[in-house]
Amino acid sequence: MLTSLVPATPAVTGPPLNATDEPVVVPRQLPAVPASFAGRRTELDRLDAVPAGTAVIAGPGGIGKTWLALNWAHRHRDRFLDGQLFVDLRGFSPDERPMDPDVAVRGFLDSLGVEPNRVPADPHARTALFRSLVAGKRLLIVLDNATGTGQVVPLLPGGDTCTVLVTSRARLVGLVAGHDAHLVLVGTLPDPEARALLARRLGTARITAEPAAVEEMIEFCGGFPLALGVLAGHAAIRPQLPLAALVTDLREMGLDLLDHDPAAGLPTVLSWSLRHLTTEQRTVFALLGIAPGPDIGLPAAASLTALPTARARKVVRALEEASLLTRDRHGRCAMHDLVRAYAITVAHDLAEPARQTALERVVDFYLHTANTADRLLNPHRRLQLDPPAPGTRPHPLSDAAAALAWLTAEHAHVLAAQHTAESQHRYRVVWQLAWTLYTFLVRRGYRDEVRTAWQTAVAATAHLPDPAARALAHRRLGRAYSRLGQHEDAISQLRRALDLTEDPTEQAHIHHAFAAAWERRADHRRALEHAQRALDLYHRLGFPLLEAHALTAIGSSAVHLGDYDTARQHCRTALVLCRRHHDPAGEADTLHTLGRAAHHASHHNQAVHYYEEALRLYGTLGNTTAGADTLADLGHSHIALGQYDHARAAWQQALQLYQGQHRDLDVQRVQQQLDTLHHFTGEPAPPPPVPSAATPPTSLPASGHSHDRSYWRC
């Protein structure tokens, strides 16, 4: 069982050295705890649970470390019968010189009643006298604002009866590793505790009167106590000012509003942390602030900074130890929003070329790594890229599984990189980034992200003297609109694409996209016409794999038109071509369409076989979008065979996938099918006999998804 930082029972203390000569002095040096202190129950409990000895309370500037230490100290001061010592070591303060530990020791000796003429001249002797005086005493020592382990060690007592609290922006790894100190990290306040802090400063009535303004204040501050305190101060000195007006100032001024006091504003407090950094560390801190995305992995950070990976890791670790960023278990680096806002201001001090080349490198990192990932997911797609900027180190990916994992973690950052490229007027890179993400986003059902990426791409290609790029971007945007059910916009974009190109290959792709768009509008004859035109063009151009995709499109339209023999004939030909050219994605799409043809022709066992084969391939590919549609259709074939439990399982899986993809109409449709199935089967009991006046839900419509699953490949 752990012993608390506070000894459980009073210790029998012997007299200190020179006790017969020195007066008995009980120091009471703890400053008061600010009245607005709120929350921190978790951190206080951690301090209570720390074994006796030394605890390091670490966190960024302005996070409330000193308040926490003082609150804990005051809660337990009656347990420290021999007093409490406190010193501000000024490790991070307007004074650029931290306090010499020898000065702190001399101050402690004075506080313990040592006469000046009894203080040894030698610093080591002074430290020895201090330790002798506190030996056996039940004393609390608070070392506030320490800059490093070397500043703290001379102030540590020699015995085990004293308790030491050290606060620092650094994690003081040397103290933890070499002196058995226990690290307590201090993070941001949860929203309820942030609200309590504001209520203590401004009063509950004022807080409850403007809940929307309070929520925005809390959101902006992100649980940062100093930021909350500064805003509360602005409001406190203007009691007649509505909080909504303060929020308006906050929107307009941002971080500047938190810099009202040259000695205590948040940017000023954060700036003190940078004084102890090397030039290289300061530069990396600034560049991390302007990097695209909410956080950054080490490989991307290495390209951003043009540092070797090992060197980048070392610098990042130093910034973490300085509490300027955090790293998760995967090594990703993140900054609090306010710390990042300050880092951006620091980046403005860098030379413009340095900022621009850093952003070019990190954008090229995402572009080239995403392109590698895309080619691993779909080897039949090709995109020629310019060489990356010097210093860029694209992340190596070994196989499709690694590509899928990387895109899962990084696709939001690739999209952010697209906006960075746009701001740099790198318009070719903008549409290329949209291209590299297309396979992944479509397979995973990120429909809104696909639309946004290609809207950005269309705007970028307008600046390029390249009609082929413009046609491609309009075509892809048309497909994105079609998936979202924005039919008029889809047709408009596809017509614009067709007007922009005379290239027969691109024309074939556009007709292929038209087929899907018209099928989603349930105009299956128009869909069939465009699919046939795409097939004719692909055949003339000598693209057998793309012929296979067009054949599958014709098969899908034929199913809707009730021509199941034509559907089977075209899909079987497509299946041969897909297998011959090693295209598992096209094979899966074709098997799905064969399953639908078999189902509608009442060959339900055959349909189940086709659907299950398609699901196996979709699972291998990580295509949860098409997999959800196949599960939805599979359920209908199981219903037709009376296999209600299998149908229920398929629909429940489809429902879960649709929910994850935010496909609300599909969620509603499948939920209705499950409800209807429950009505007939009395789930989970075996299905009862179906009354003659009713029929089981075999007539529920199959999923209305068209054959457009293959269109991301061209």
HELIX and SHEET records of a PDB file:
HELIX    1   1 ARG A   41  ALA A   49  1                                   9    
HELIX    2   2 LYS A   65  ARG A   75  1                                  11    
HELIX    3   3 ARG A   77  ARG A   79  5                                   3    
HELIX    4   4 PRO A  101  SER A  111  1                                  11    
HELIX    5   5 PRO A  116  ARG A  118  5                                   3    
HELIX    6   6 PRO A  123  VAL A  134  1                                  12    
HELIX    7   7 THR A  149  VAL A  152  1                                   4    
HELIX    8   8 VAL A  153  LEU A  155  5                                   3    
HELIX    9   9 VAL A  173  HIS A  179  1                                   7    
HELIX   10  10 ASP A  191  LEU A  202  1                                  12    
HELIX   11  11 THR A  204  ALA A  209  1                                   6    
HELIX   12  12 PRO A  211  CYS A  221  1                                  11    
HELIX   13  13 PRO A  225  ALA A  236  1                                  12    
HELIX   14  14 LEU A  243  MET A  253  1                                  11    
HELIX   15  15 GLY A  254  LEU A  258  5                                   5    
HELIX   16  16 LEU A  266  LEU A  274  1                                   9    
HELIX   17  17 THR A  279  ILE A  290  1                                  12    
HELIX   18  18 LEU A  298  THR A  305  1                                   8    
HELIX   19  19 THR A  309  GLU A  321  1                                  13    
HELIX   20  20 ASP A  337  ALA A  347  1                                  11    
HELIX   21  21 GLU A  352  LEU A  377  1                                  26    
HELIX   22  22 ALA A  400  SER A  423  1                                  24    
HELIX   23  23 TYR A  427  ARG A  443  1                                  17    
HELIX   24  24 ARG A  447  THR A  461  1                                  15    
HELIX   25  25 PRO A  467  ARG A  483  1                                  17    
HELIX   26  26 HIS A  487  LEU A  500  1                                  14    
HELIX   27  27 PRO A  504  ARG A  520  1                                  17    
HELIX   28  28 HIS A  524  LEU A  541  1                                  18    
HELIX   29  29 PRO A  544  HIS A  560  1                                  17    
HELIX   30  30 TYR A  564  ARG A  580  1                                  17    
HELIX   31  31 PRO A  584  HIS A  600  1                                  17    
HELIX   32  32 HIS A  604  LEU A  621  1                                  18    
HELIX   33  33 THR A  624  ALA A  640  1                                  17    
HELIX   34  34 TYR A  644  GLY A  660  1                                  17    
HELIX   35  35 ASP A  664  THR A  681  1                                  18    
HELIX   36  36 PRO A  697  SER A  699  5                                   3    
HELIX   37  37 ASP A  708  ARG A  713  5                                   6    
SHEET    1   A 5 GLN A  84  ASP A  88  0                                        
SHEET    2   A 5 LEU A 140  ALA A 146  1                                        
SHEET    3   A 5 THR A 163  SER A 168  1                                        
SHEET    4   A 5 THR A  54  ALA A  58  1                                        
SHEET    5   A 5 HIS A 182  LEU A 185  1                                        
SHEET    1   B 2 THR A 326  ARG A 327  0                                        
SHEET    2   B 2 CYS A 333  ALA A 334 -1                                        
END                                                                             
